[in-house]
Amino acid sequence: MKTIIWPVYIDSKKSRKEGRKIPKKEAVSSPSLSDISRAARKLNLSPKTENNKSFPGSWYDNSGRVIVERGEISKREILLKISNMIKGTRS
């Protein structure tokens, strides 16, 4: 099963209302598409990056998105794993 991951989903600078889907303490500051894609690759999720896409809540901002193959894992679990992987590479 394919899942779309928008950077806003794991951005600690965004509120839940703006689209963040994981707790602020688990999120990362301003994740880039390459951060998300690299983390997804390390987790064997076969990421496909689409640069010129806009999150519906901020249609004016071309943030891009990453599409991953998630199998039986929940979307929330994937977001948490990707966020933790990015944190690990940043520290």
C-alpha positions in Angstrom: 0.0 0.0 0.0 1.3 3.4 -0.9 1.3 6.4 1.5 2.0 10.0 0.9 4.3 11.8 3.3 4.2 15.6 3.3 7.1 17.4 5.2 4.5 19.2 7.3 3.4 15.9 8.8 6.7 15.6 10.8 7.6 19.4 11.1 8.0 20.5 14.8 7.5 24.1 13.7 3.9 23.4 12.5 0.8 22.9 14.7 -1.6 20.0 14.5 -4.0 22.4 12.8 -1.4 23.2 10.2 -1.0 19.5 9.4 1.5 18.0 11.8 0.5 14.4 12.6 2.9 13.3 15.3 3.7 14.8 18.8 5.9 17.9 18.7 8.6 16.1 20.8 8.8 13.4 18.2 8.9 15.8 15.2 11.9 17.4 13.6 12.5 21.0 12.7 12.0 21.9 9.0 12.5 18.4 7.4 13.5 18.5 3.7 12.3 16.2 1.0 15.8 14.7 0.8 15.9 14.1 4.6 12.5 12.2 4.4 13.6 10.3 1.2 16.9 9.3 2.7 15.3 8.1 5.9 12.6 6.2 4.0 15.3 4.5 1.9 17.1 3.4 5.0 13.8 1.9 6.3 13.4 0.0 2.9 10.2 1.9 2.1 11.0 2.5 -1.7 10.5 6.3 -1.6 9.5 8.3 -4.7 10.0 12.0 -4.4 7.7 14.5 -6.2 9.2 18.0 -5.9 6.5 20.2 -7.4 3.5 19.3 -5.3 1.8 21.4 -2.7 0.2 20.3 0.6 -3.5 21.2 0.3 -3.5 23.2 3.6 -0.7 25.4 2.2 -1.4 25.2 -1.5 0.8 28.3 -2.2 4.0 26.5 -0.9 5.6 23.9 -3.2 6.9 21.8 -0.4 6.8 18.5 -2.4 6.0 15.1 -1.1 7.4 11.6 -0.8 5.4 8.5 -1.7 6.4 5.3 0.2 5.4 1.7 0.1 4.3 1.0 3.7 3.1 -2.6 3.7 1.3 -3.5 6.9 2.8 -0.7 9.1 0.5 2.2 10.1 1.1 5.6 8.6 1.7 7.0 12.1 4.3 4.4 12.8 6.1 5.2 9.5 6.0 9.0 10.3 7.5 8.3 13.8 10.2 6.0 12.3 11.2 8.5 9.6 11.3 11.4 12.1 13.5 9.4 14.5 15.8 8.4 11.6 16.2 12.1 10.6 16.9 13.0 14.3 19.6 10.3 14.3 21.3 11.6 11.2 21.2 15.2 12.4 22.8 14.7 15.8 
